[in-house]
Amino acid sequence: MRSARPENIRHSSDSARRPDTVLSVDPVRNPYAPGAGQRPPELAGRDRELDAFDVVLERVARSRPERSLVLTGLRGVGKTVLLNSLRSAAIGRLWGTGKIEARPDQPLRRPVSAALHMALRELTPHHRNPDRVDEVLGVLKAFALRANDANTKLRDRWAPGIDVPAARGRADSGDIEIDLVELFTDAASLATDVGTGIALFIDEMQDLGPVEVSALCAACHELSQLGAPLIVVGAGLPHLPAVLSAAKSYSERLFRYQRIDRLDRGAADLALCAPAAREDVAYEPGALDLLYEKSGGYPYFVQAYGKATWDHAPQTPVTEDDVRVAAPEAEGELAVGFFGSRFERATPAEREYMRAMAARSGETTDDMDAAVLTSEIAGALGRRPASLSPARDALIKKGLIYSGERGTVAFTVPHFGRYLRTQP
């Protein structure tokens, strides 16, 4: 096992129960880390994903066929943290790695060039033939330079930091699908030479454009047919599989999909108790009950409520009353930094749409994160569904909602419906 079992973590300590040995809870030693992509002090509940990736790395190292990997889930469930942990595992096996964060307004060629250059630089010290390395770097440079088209102004031209001449006739056709297949094939051959592999990590993968998604699928398809040691590990919102499937019908068989969800009770307790135990702080069972109720098991919320509770608790063990006192502060910070910042990005029409979503989900189910029929939203607003399409499409593009099934929408952010229902 990668971490201690939840039942082995103390909920309260003998020393904490004796009045003469009460320990204070020092805010300076607060171990919790609520932050975007910030690794928590205890990566609980993700052993299955980490172990599965170890198998992928080992199979590729033994020249066994393996699929690329796609992680999906709502915001706040720790996809980026897990993506970084998988990358660390690859680095630990001396793989070449690179990471990009997709953006709707950025073509794929430039970030892939930079990420793959980093991966190749990690491999080159282990290669015995410098000329072979320069040959692949020349192909990469040719691929990268195609990011500068005829309309690119001189001051905006990008010069990749690759100190070899650009190759000609390889990965430089200008067709991203053809070029990406050729580039990945050549890069993978370099990894084969040194007996290792390359992993390209793509966060926010759903933000890639249709052409880029199609090219990426085609490249992964070619690599899988060749048994080449290069894999793509993507992470994105729950509708990412539908985005991939719309680009290439065979993508359903091309990737290994893993849904990243909220933590179960044991994992959430472990995420709180393991770092606290290292600081000689414990929790009473009632405090853990309330923390799980408040956080819903979502990793980001677990860290947010844990941090606020620690700062308010005067001594160990942390009690249920400590959680109740601290909860408003955690909720206030979430309202501003996690929910409010996203709500502010929406136009008045988009906010109206989301409020109708929240109201409808509250009427039909206790799950504020449940999907809602678009026809019901239109009915609640007294509008025709077609007239609401611009607002819906804009919210999807902004990453605030997603459409997992035709005719439905849901929030990408956990508890966002609950937040909206509390706002005037």
C-alpha positions in Angstrom: 0.0 0.0 0.0 1.1 3.5 -0.7 -0.2 5.1 2.5 -1.4 4.1 6.0 -4.8 2.6 6.2 -7.5 4.9 7.7 -8.1 2.6 10.6 -4.5 3.0 11.7 -4.8 6.7 12.0 -5.6 8.0 15.5 -8.9 9.8 15.9 -7.9 10.9 19.4 -4.8 10.4 21.5 -4.4 9.3 25.1 -2.2 12.3 25.8 -4.9 14.6 24.4 -7.5 13.2 26.7 -5.5 14.0 29.9 -6.0 17.6 31.1 -2.4 17.8 32.4 -0.9 17.0 28.9 -3.3 19.0 26.6 -1.4 20.1 23.4 -2.2 23.3 21.6 -2.9 23.4 17.9 -0.3 25.7 16.3 -1.6 27.6 13.2 2.0 27.8 12.0 2.1 24.0 11.7 -1.2 23.8 9.8 -0.5 21.0 7.3 -3.5 21.5 5.0 -3.1 22.9 1.5 -6.2 24.1 -0.3 -4.9 25.3 -3.7 -5.3 24.8 -7.4 -3.2 21.8 -8.3 -1.4 21.9 -5.0 -0.5 18.5 -3.7 -2.2 17.8 -0.3 0.0 16.5 2.5 -1.6 13.1 2.2 -2.7 12.0 -1.3 -5.5 9.7 0.0 -7.8 7.6 -2.0 -5.8 7.5 -5.3 -3.8 4.2 -4.8 -5.8 2.4 -7.5 -4.9 5.0 -10.1 -1.3 5.2 -9.1 -0.9 1.4 -9.1 -2.6 1.1 -12.5 -0.2 3.6 -13.9 2.8 1.7 -12.5 1.5 -1.3 -14.5 1.3 0.9 -17.7 4.9 2.0 -17.2 6.1 -1.5 -16.6 4.2 -2.9 -19.6 5.6 -0.2 -21.9 9.1 -0.9 -20.6 8.6 -4.5 -21.6 7.4 -3.6 -25.1 3.9 -4.7 -24.3 0.9 -2.9 -26.0 -0.7 -0.3 -23.8 -3.3 2.4 -24.2 -2.9 6.1 -23.3 -4.8 7.3 -20.3 -7.5 9.9 -19.7 -8.6 11.1 -16.2 -12.0 12.8 -16.0 -13.9 14.4 -13.2 -15.4 17.6 -11.7 -13.2 20.5 -10.7 -11.9 20.1 -7.2 -11.5 16.3 -7.2 -7.7 16.5 -7.6 -7.2 15.7 -11.3 -4.2 18.0 -11.7 -2.6 16.8 -8.5 -3.0 13.2 -9.7 -1.6 14.1 -13.1 1.5 15.6 -11.4 1.8 12.4 -9.3 1.7 10.2 -12.4 4.3 12.4 -14.0 6.5 12.0 -10.9 6.1 8.2 -11.2 7.2 8.3 -14.9 10.2 10.5 -14.0 11.2 8.0 -11.3 11.5 5.3 -14.0 13.7 7.7 -16.1 11.0 8.4 -18.6 11.1 11.6 -20.6 8.1 13.7 -19.6 6.5 17.0 -20.6 3.3 18.7 -19.5 1.0 21.3 -21.1 -2.3 22.9 -20.1 -4.6 23.2 -23.0 -6.4 26.5 -23.7 -9.2 27.2 -26.1 -7.4 30.1 -27.8 -4.1 28.3 -28.2 -3.2 25.9 -31.1 -1.5 22.6 -30.0 1.7 22.9 -32.0 3.6 25.3 -29.8 2.9 23.9 -26.3 3.5 20.3 -27.6 6.8 21.4 -29.0 7.9 22.9 -25.7 6.7 19.9 -23.7 8.3 17.3 -26.0 11.5 19.2 -26.1 11.6 18.9 -22.3 11.0 15.2 -22.5 13.7 14.7 -25.1 16.2 16.6 -23.0 15.5 14.2 -20.1 16.4 11.3 -22.4 19.4 12.6 -24.3 22.0 12.1 -21.4 21.3 8.4 -21.6 21.7 8.1 -25.4 25.0 7.0 -26.9 24.6 8.5 -30.4 24.5 12.3 -30.4 23.9 12.4 -34.1 20.7 10.4 -33.7 19.6 12.8 -30.9 20.2 15.8 -33.1 18.3 14.2 -35.9 15.1 13.9 -33.8 15.6 17.4 -32.4 15.8 18.7 -35.9 12.4 17.1 -36.6 11.0 18.7 -33.5 12.4 22.1 -34.5 10.8 21.7 -38.0 7.5 20.8 -36.3 7.7 23.8 -33.9 8.6 26.4 -36.6 5.4 25.6 -38.4 3.7 27.5 -35.6 4.9 30.6 -37.4 2.7 30.9 -40.5 2.9 33.5 -43.2 0.6 35.8 -41.3 2.7 35.8 -38.1 4.3 39.2 -37.5 8.0 39.2 -37.1 7.8 40.3 -33.4 5.3 37.5 -32.7 7.4 34.7 -34.3 8.4 32.0 -31.9 11.9 30.6 -31.9 12.2 27.2 -30.1 15.4 26.9 -28.1 16.7 24.0 -30.1 20.3 24.4 -31.2 20.3 22.2 -34.3 19.1 22.9 -37.9 15.5 22.2 -38.6 14.9 19.0 -40.6 13.2 19.2 -44.0 10.3 16.9 -45.1 9.5 15.5 -41.8 6.7 16.8 -39.4 6.7 20.1 -41.3 3.8 19.7 -43.7 1.6 22.2 -41.9 -1.1 19.5 -41.4 -1.1 19.0 -37.6 -2.4 15.4 -37.9 0.3 14.3 -40.3 3.0 16.3 -38.5 2.1 15.0 -35.0 2.1 11.4 -36.1 5.6 11.8 -37.6 6.9 13.7 -34.6 5.6 11.3 -32.0 6.9 8.3 -34.0 10.4 9.8 -34.2 10.4 10.8 -30.5 9.3 7.3 -29.5 12.1 5.8 -31.5 14.6 7.8 -29.5 13.0 6.5 -26.3 13.3 2.9 -27.6 17.0 3.4 -28.2 17.6 4.1 -24.5 15.1 1.4 -23.3 12.6 3.8 -21.7 9.5 5.8 -22.8 8.0 9.3 -23.2 4.8 10.5 -21.5 3.1 13.7 -22.5 0.7 15.0 -19.9 -2.2 17.3 -21.0 -4.3 19.1 -18.4 -7.7 20.7 -19.3 -7.7 18.4 -22.3 -11.4 19.2 -23.2 -10.2 22.7 -24.2 -8.3 21.5 -27.2 -9.9 22.4 -30.5 -11.6 19.8 -32.7 -8.7 19.7 -35.2 -6.1 19.2 -32.4 -8.2 16.5 -30.7 -8.5 14.6 -34.0 -4.7 14.9 -34.6 -3.9 13.7 -31.1 -6.2 10.7 -31.4 -4.6 9.8 -34.8 -1.1 10.0 -33.3 -2.0 7.9 -30.3 -3.6 5.4 -32.7 -0.5 5.1 -34.8 1.7 4.7 -31.7 -0.5 1.9 -30.4 -0.3 0.1 -33.7 3.5 0.4 -33.7 3.8 -0.5 -30.0 5.9 2.6 -29.6 6.8 3.7 -26.1 5.1 7.1 -26.1 1.8 7.6 -24.2 -0.5 10.6 -23.6 -2.0 11.1 -20.2 -4.9 13.6 -20.3 -7.1 15.1 -17.7 -10.3 17.0 -18.1 -14.0 17.5 -17.3 -16.5 14.7 -17.3 -17.5 15.3 -21.0 -14.0 14.8 -22.3 -14.7 11.2 -23.5 -17.5 12.7 -25.6 -15.1 15.3 -27.0 -12.7 12.6 -28.0 -15.4 10.4 -29.5 -16.7 13.2 -31.6 -13.2 13.6 -33.1 -12.4 10.0 -33.8 -14.9 7.1 -33.4 -12.2 4.7 -32.4 -11.1 6.9 -29.4 -13.4 4.8 -27.1 -11.0 2.0 -27.6 -7.9 4.1 -27.9 -7.7 5.4 -24.3 -8.1 3.9 -20.8 -10.6 6.1 -19.1 -10.6 6.6 -15.3 -13.3 8.6 -13.5 -11.8 10.6 -10.6 -14.5 11.1 -8.0 -14.8 12.5 -4.5 -13.2 10.5 -1.6 -15.0 7.9 0.3 -15.3 8.3 4.1 -12.1 6.3 4.9 -10.0 8.2 2.4 -11.3 11.6 3.5 -10.5 10.7 7.2 -7.0 9.6 6.1 -6.5 12.9 4.2 -7.3 14.8 7.5 -5.9 12.5 10.1 -2.5 11.4 8.6 -1.0 14.9 8.4 -2.5 15.9 11.7 -1.0 12.8 13.4 2.4 13.8 12.2 1.9 17.1 14.1 0.6 15.2 17.2 -2.9 16.5 16.7 -6.0 14.2 16.6 -9.7 14.5 15.8 -12.7 13.4 17.7 -15.1 11.1 15.7 -17.8 13.7 15.8 -15.5 16.3 14.2 -14.7 13.9 11.4 -18.4 13.2 10.8 -19.1 16.9 10.5 -16.1 17.6 8.3 -17.2 14.9 5.8 -20.7 16.2 5.8 -19.4 19.7 5.1 -16.8 18.8 2.5 -18.8 16.0 0.7 -15.5 14.2 0.3 -14.3 16.5 -2.4 -10.5 16.8 -1.9 -10.4 20.6 -2.4 -13.1 21.1 0.2 -11.5 18.6 2.6 -8.4 20.7 2.5 -10.3 24.0 2.9 -12.4 22.9 5.8 -9.4 21.1 7.4 -7.3 24.3 7.2 -10.0 26.5 8.7 -10.7 24.0 11.5 -7.1 23.7 12.4 -6.7 27.5 12.6 -9.7 27.7 15.0 -9.1 24.7 17.2 -7.5 25.7 20.5 -6.2 22.3 21.4 -6.1 18.6 20.5 -8.2 16.6 20.0 -10.2 18.8 17.5 -13.9 18.7 18.4 -17.2 18.9 16.5 -17.6 22.4 18.0 -14.3 23.5 16.5 -15.6 22.5 13.1 -18.8 24.4 13.6 -17.0 27.5 14.6 -14.6 27.3 11.6 -17.1 26.2 8.9 -18.3 29.8 8.1 -14.7 30.9 7.5 -14.1 28.0 5.1 -17.4 28.6 3.4 -16.6 32.3 3.0 -13.3 31.6 1.4 -14.9 29.1 -1.0 -17.6 31.6 -1.8 -15.0 34.1 -2.9 -12.1 32.1 -4.3 -13.8 28.9 -5.6 -17.4 29.8 -6.4 -17.5 33.6 -6.7 -14.5 33.9 -9.1 -16.2 31.6 -11.5 -19.6 33.2 -11.1 -18.1 36.6 -11.9 -16.9 35.3 -15.3 -20.5 34.8 -16.4 -22.6 37.4 -18.2 -26.1 38.3 -16.7 -27.8 36.0 -19.2 -25.4 33.2 -18.3 -26.0 33.8 -14.6 -29.7 33.6 -15.1 -29.2 30.3 -16.9 -27.1 28.9 -14.0 -29.6 30.1 -11.4 -32.4 28.2 -13.2 -30.2 25.1 -13.3 -29.6 25.3 -9.6 -33.2 25.9 -8.8 -34.3 23.0 -11.0 -31.8 20.6 -9.5 -32.9 21.5 -6.0 -36.5 20.8 -6.9 -35.9 17.4 -8.5 -33.1 15.9 -6.4 -31.1 16.4 -3.2 -28.0 16.2 -5.3 -27.0 19.8 -6.3 -24.5 18.4 -8.8 -27.0 16.3 -10.7 -27.6 16.9 -14.4 -30.7 18.9 -15.4 -32.7 18.7 -18.7 -32.2 21.8 -20.8 -35.9 21.7 -21.7 -36.7 22.1 -18.0 -34.4 25.1 -17.7 -36.1 26.7 -20.6 -39.5 26.0 -19.1 -38.4 27.5 -15.8 -37.3 30.7 -17.6 -40.3 30.8 -19.9 -38.1 30.7 -22.9 -37.7 28.5 -26.0 -34.7 26.1 -25.7 -33.2 27.4 -28.9 -33.1 31.0 -27.5 -30.9 29.8 -24.6 -28.4 28.0 -26.7 -25.9 31.0 -26.8 -25.8 31.2 -23.0 -25.5 27.4 -22.6 -22.7 27.2 -25.2 -20.8 30.1 -23.7 -21.0 28.5 -20.2 -19.6 25.2 -21.6 -16.8 27.1 -23.3 -16.0 28.9 -20.0 -15.9 25.5 -18.3 -18.7 26.3 -15.9 -21.1 23.6 -17.1 -20.8 20.5 -19.2 -23.2 18.3 -21.2 -22.6 14.7 -20.4 -25.6 13.5 -22.3 -27.6 15.0 -25.1 -30.3 17.4 -23.7 -28.8 17.7 -20.2 -26.3 20.0 -18.5 -24.5 19.9 -15.1 -22.1 22.1 -13.2 -18.4 21.4 -13.5 -17.9 22.6 -9.9 -19.1 20.5 -7.0 -21.7 22.2 -4.8 -22.1 25.1 -7.2 -25.8 24.7 -7.3 -26.0 24.9 -3.5 -23.9 28.0 -3.6 -26.1 29.7 -6.1 -29.2 28.8 -4.1 -27.8 30.8 -1.2 -27.1 33.9 -3.2 -29.6 36.7 -3.5 
